[in-house]
């Protein structure tokens, strides 16, 4: 069967990317098969394999000639039939990813972009013997686990379990970074609306690979958290604000650690011309020496970035012998309303560690899985998944944009953060690495060679939506998949943000503009199409699956906080309802989405809750 799938892959690939050499095609095909083998939702892969198998037979050429394949895919993407639309969507996303990534470390498209080539790095594993017992087991070492472990270590014997690696401080390679420091190789998508899930995995969690954007939780959000949990000045309080202050001070959060990179200068100009204000993004760095940090998202988290690992696990604050990396917590042993052991797997061996307290901080995608695997039941567990769904706009300009260079994000606009009913969106810059671009802007309708030769003249930006929509876990074993659908309210906010980015790019002088829809919407100044006409088309994009390409780097709310167990999973102190000694200190506790990039909010929540344990 694989030979027939290979035949179909090459036929389709050559029609989409006719300028690629045979070795580049083989390079992309190798990664394509890697995706087929490792994609978490196996049912999706079975369907795709069946299609490629059928497509490989000669009878196909009677209906679809090779030169018409690109047009066929475009028609599939535009179809009013969801199944056909999904097919076109999946092909373009997979092929886009297969050109951008490679198991060898050099994506097939790299040389056409003058994209820096870094060899695959090496992971240095640190082997610490799994203990027989602990006073406190902290599960996860990211934004939620780091500060909690640091605080509790002052009065308890604390051990940290994390299934990921220690950061090596040198990884700049895109594929290697995604494969070693992200959940599921950064290829997992939700069912329903296909939202790509980017979640950090490793010591330091997402803080070791995120874009260093450090925004405080707005008071409006904290007040709504109070309302949702039936409290009065609990979150919007001096106490929680002191936690925010503590985190920002320890991480040296400041806008002076940033400046507008070349890739966002046009965005800033366009926003200003569109009468939209913008601000410099504060960053959690020691100084402004790491302004060329565009590759730290692949694991190159050097000493200037105040990740959870650097901030809370330094030698004077935590003994690294008590950090158990490459160790996956499978479940908790629960007896009489109390966790007695943590069941872990390390190097293929199973261990059971006796514990007095457990702090779950594995993130919104993993914390619910551990509790579900432990037999714990609560109707809100694994529900209310918030994603801050993101889509993008790219503009081509006459001068070089260096789309991946400089700080990962330089500016943001919160003019529409509370557009309606306390919900809206942020506009932010985007580091346009190939894996973040080609799956979202496949652009099958134009000459691909012309497009990639102009890549360095493009600049990207995103709409980050504060969502009222919710996702949920859909099966317990073995894959723990998620589903998510975008409601009309959030869709309207998303389109409004896209419209403003289109206007900003146009006013800044963009020669071409692309929108991350399926198929890609593409405006060219030379075509003399009125920009208002193009914006009118954007406004008409229907709220249906596979119409807009979406991603998520923020997952929240799957074990939400509420004093009443019929309304939430943890109480106001972060203790899991019905369990005497299990606490949660990560983003899964959020009563609603944070509205802004949540790293600071997560750490403040963790500090706020862990201080009560």
Secondary structure, DSSP 8 states (H G I E B T S, - for coil): -HHHHHHHHHHHHHHH-TT--HHHHHHHHHHHHHHHHH-S-HHHHHHHHHHHHHHTSTTHHHH--GGGHHHHHHHHHH-SSHHHHHHHHHHHHHHHHHHH--TTS--TTHHHHT-----------------SEEEEEEE--SHHHHHHHHHHTTTS-EEEE-SS----S----HHHHHHHHBGGGG--B-EES-EEE--B-STTGGGGTS--B-----HHHHHHHHHHTT-SSSSSSHHHHHHHHHHHHHTTEEGGG----HHHHHHHHHHHHTT---EE--EEBSSSTT---TTGGGT---TTB--HHHHHSSTTT--GGGEETTEEEEEEEEETTEEEEEEEEETTEEEEEEEEEEEE-S-TTTHHHHHHHTT---TTTT-SBB---EEEEEEE-SS---TT-SSS--EEE-TTTTSBTTB-EEEEEE---HHHHTTT---TTS-HHHHHHTGGGEEEEEEEE-----EEE---SSS--EEE---HHHHHHHHHHHHHHHHHHHHTT-SEEEE-BSS-EEEEGGGT--HHHHHHHHHT--SSTTSB-EEES--B-TT-B-SSTTT-SB-TTSBBTT-SSEEE-SGGG-SS--SS--HHHHHHHHHHHHTT-
